[in-house]
Structures are given as structure tokens and as C-alpha cells.
Amino acid sequence: MILAHLSAIEKILLAQSRIASNAGHPNLRGGPREWFIKEFLVEHLPSIYEIGQGEIINSDSIPNPSPDKYRPQTDIVIYRRDMPKITFSPNNTAFLIEGVVATVESKSTLTKTELKKACEASRTHKSLISEVSLGAGVYIGNGIWTPSHIATYVVAFASNSIPTVANWLS
């Protein structure tokens, strides 16, 4: 049942991606594709999580950093709803590392350069030190489990073959 459901959802996401490909400028294609993924996550994750976009910070993060110290912008952040955050605008937020469960980078076409950027952002996020030591993950009650590290995903609507992408990872 679950496999059949997710296979059907995959077909929907790919069809919606083709709608975005009709846009007249490449920059107008990424947003709709992120929206489709966010819509899927909202429908399939527990309500204790929210979906957002922005940057991930900790207590050492400085305001208005110089360009060489910019924090990565993350397409999709899965965040604990019970944690505070800093909202810059309706679609741009700074999420505290303690509340981030996972990140998703959405790519219309995955290239070696884009994969490298996603890996560097993941490395930056995982290097942030939390004020709360979570060890191997903590169950904090009310159905809320906080992992010991951020899970990182990349969703691509087109790319080279899987073996080619796997070779890029090395």
C-alpha cells in the first residue's frame, strides 16, 4: 500500500514539475518545484513539524555577516513547530539548529556543481554547535523525537545517471 501510494505521488510530482518547465525564464522553474515538494511534506509529516525556507543558525551566528561569511540559504527546512525562529519575511526565516530535523535542496537539474554546493551547505549545517547536547537523539515526549544531527536530502527533477551522480560524491 505504501509503495503504491508513494509511486503515485512520484508521478504527480513529476507531472507538476513539467508544468513549471513551461515558464519563460529558468529562475521561475525552481520555486514551483520547491512548492510541490513542500506540499507533499506538509501532507505526509506529523503536524509537530513545519516546513520553511531560509538559513540555519546557532548562538554563535552573527547578524549581517560579510559576503565571505554568508550562511547557506536552504530551499526547504523541516523544523520543530514548538521551537522559536526568527522571521525575516513570510518566506524567509532563520531556524535555530536545535529545532532543525532535516533540509531538502531542490534542483531542477542536478549538476556536479550543484551537488557540490548542496554537500558544502550540509557540511556547514552539521558543523553548527547546538547549545543542547542531543547525543544519539532524544525523545522529548508528546511524540517529538529530536535527532542528533540534521538529515540532508537533495531532490532533483533531472540529472545524469545514478552511477554518474554517485561518482561525483567521491
C-alpha positions as CSV (number, residue, x, y, z in Angstrom):
1,M,0.0,0.0,0.0
2,I,2.7,2.5,1.0
3,L,4.8,1.7,-2.1
4,A,1.8,2.1,-4.4
5,H,0.9,5.4,-2.7
6,L,4.4,6.9,-3.0
7,S,4.7,5.7,-6.6
8,A,1.5,7.6,-7.4
9,I,2.8,10.7,-5.6
10,E,6.1,10.5,-7.6
11,K,4.1,10.6,-10.8
12,I,2.2,13.6,-9.6
13,L,5.4,15.5,-8.6
14,L,7.0,14.8,-11.9
15,A,3.8,16.0,-13.8
16,Q,3.8,19.1,-11.7
17,S,7.4,19.6,-12.5
18,R,6.6,19.6,-16.2
19,I,4.1,22.4,-15.6
20,A,6.9,24.5,-14.1
21,S,9.1,23.8,-17.2
22,N,6.7,25.9,-19.2
23,A,8.0,29.1,-17.5
24,G,9.8,31.5,-19.8
25,H,12.8,32.0,-17.5
26,P,14.8,29.4,-15.7
27,N,14.5,31.3,-12.4
28,L,10.7,30.8,-12.5
29,R,11.0,27.0,-12.6
30,G,12.7,26.3,-9.2
31,G,10.0,27.9,-7.0
32,P,7.1,25.9,-8.2
33,R,9.1,22.7,-7.9
34,E,10.0,23.5,-4.3
35,W,6.3,24.3,-3.7
36,F,5.3,20.8,-4.9
37,I,7.8,19.2,-2.6
38,K,6.7,21.3,0.4
39,E,3.1,20.4,-0.4
40,F,4.0,16.7,-0.3
41,L,5.9,17.1,3.0
42,V,3.1,19.0,4.7
43,E,0.6,16.2,3.8
44,H,2.9,13.4,4.9
45,L,4.8,14.6,8.0
46,P,3.4,14.8,11.5
47,S,1.9,18.2,12.5
48,I,4.6,18.8,15.0
49,Y,6.9,19.8,12.1
50,E,6.6,22.8,9.9
51,I,8.2,23.4,6.5
52,G,10.1,26.6,5.8
53,Q,12.9,28.2,3.8
54,G,15.8,30.2,4.9
55,E,19.0,29.8,6.9
56,I,20.1,27.7,9.9
57,I,21.8,29.5,12.9
58,N,23.2,28.8,16.3
59,S,24.1,31.0,19.2
60,D,27.4,31.9,17.6
61,S,25.8,33.2,14.3
62,I,26.4,36.9,13.8
63,P,24.0,39.3,12.2
64,N,24.7,40.8,8.8
65,P,27.9,38.8,8.1
66,S,30.3,39.8,5.4
67,P,29.9,38.1,2.0
68,D,32.6,35.6,2.6
69,K,30.8,34.5,5.8
70,Y,27.3,34.2,4.3
71,R,25.3,31.3,5.7
72,P,23.8,28.9,3.1
73,Q,20.2,29.6,2.0
74,T,18.2,26.4,2.3
75,D,15.4,25.6,0.0
76,I,13.3,23.5,2.4
77,V,13.8,23.2,6.2
78,I,11.9,20.7,8.3
79,Y,11.6,22.2,11.7
80,R,10.0,21.5,15.0
81,R,6.9,23.7,15.4
82,D,7.5,24.1,19.1
83,M,10.8,25.9,18.7
84,P,11.3,29.6,18.2
85,K,12.6,31.1,15.0
86,I,13.5,34.5,13.5
87,T,11.1,35.5,10.7
88,F,12.6,38.0,8.1
89,S,9.6,37.8,5.8
90,P,6.7,35.4,5.2
91,N,9.0,33.1,3.2
92,N,12.4,33.7,4.7
93,T,13.4,32.5,8.2
94,A,16.4,31.9,10.4
95,F,15.9,28.5,12.1
96,L,17.7,27.6,15.4
97,I,19.9,24.5,14.9
98,E,18.2,22.9,17.9
99,G,14.9,22.7,16.1
100,V,16.0,21.6,12.6
101,V,15.3,18.0,11.7
102,A,16.2,17.9,8.0
103,T,16.9,20.0,5.0
104,V,16.0,19.5,1.3
105,E,17.7,21.1,-1.6
106,S,15.5,21.1,-4.7
107,K,17.2,21.1,-8.1
108,S,15.6,21.4,-11.5
109,T,18.7,19.7,-13.0
110,L,21.3,18.2,-10.7
111,T,24.8,19.0,-11.9
112,K,28.2,18.2,-10.3
113,T,28.5,21.9,-9.3
114,E,25.0,22.0,-7.7
115,L,25.7,18.7,-5.8
116,K,29.0,20.1,-4.5
117,K,27.1,23.3,-3.2
118,A,24.5,21.1,-1.6
119,C,27.2,19.0,0.1
120,E,29.0,22.1,1.3
121,A,25.8,23.5,2.8
122,S,25.2,20.2,4.5
123,R,28.7,20.3,6.0
124,T,28.2,23.8,7.2
125,H,24.9,22.9,8.9
126,K,26.3,19.8,10.5
127,S,29.2,21.9,11.9
128,L,26.9,24.2,13.8
129,I,27.2,23.6,17.5
130,S,24.0,23.2,19.4
131,E,23.5,24.6,22.9
132,V,21.6,21.4,23.8
133,S,23.6,18.2,23.7
134,L,21.3,15.7,21.9
135,G,23.7,12.7,21.8
136,A,22.2,9.9,19.8
137,G,18.9,11.7,19.6
138,V,16.3,12.4,22.2
139,Y,12.7,11.6,22.7
140,I,11.3,14.6,24.5
141,G,7.7,13.5,24.8
142,N,4.4,14.2,23.1
143,G,5.6,12.2,20.1
144,I,8.5,14.5,19.5
145,W,11.9,13.0,18.8
146,T,14.9,15.2,18.0
147,P,17.7,13.6,16.0
148,S,21.4,14.1,16.9
149,H,22.1,15.6,13.5
150,I,20.4,17.2,10.6
151,A,19.3,14.8,7.8
152,T,20.1,16.2,4.4
153,Y,18.3,15.4,1.1
154,V,18.7,16.6,-2.5
155,V,15.7,16.2,-4.8
156,A,16.4,16.6,-8.5
157,F,13.9,16.5,-11.3
158,A,16.6,15.8,-13.9
159,S,20.2,14.7,-13.8
160,N,22.7,12.3,-15.2
161,S,22.5,8.6,-14.4
162,I,22.6,7.5,-10.8
163,P,26.1,5.9,-11.2
164,T,27.4,9.1,-12.6
165,V,26.0,11.2,-9.7
166,A,27.3,8.6,-7.2
167,N,30.8,9.1,-8.7
168,W,30.5,12.8,-8.1
169,L,30.1,12.2,-4.4
170,S,33.6,10.9,-4.0
